[in-house]
Amino acid sequence: MLSKEKLARINELSKRAKTSGLTKQEEKEQQALRKEYLQTFRASFKNHLHSVTVVDENGNDVTPDALKESKKNKNNPMH
C-alpha cells in the first residue's frame, strides 16, 4: 500500500496539473508516483486473485487454469 503522504502528493499534483500546470520536475515526479501506485495496485490485486477459488453450483472447482498456474508459480520461488 502506498503511504498516505504519497497518495496526497499524487492528488495534489493532479489538481495542480488541471489548474495552473506543472513544472518539468513535477511532471517527472507525478509520472514516478503514478508508476509506483500502479505497481502497488497490480501486486495487491494479483495477491487478492490468488486467494480466489471459483466453484460452480455443483461444488466443483472451476477455477480458470491460468489462475491455478499463477497460484502454483507464486508458491514456487524459482518463478
Buried (B, 14 or more C-beta within 10 A) or exposed (E): EBEEEBEEBBEEBBEBEEEEEBEEEBEEBBEEBEEEBEEEEEEEEEEEEBEEEEEEEEEEEEEEEEBEEBBEEEEEEEE
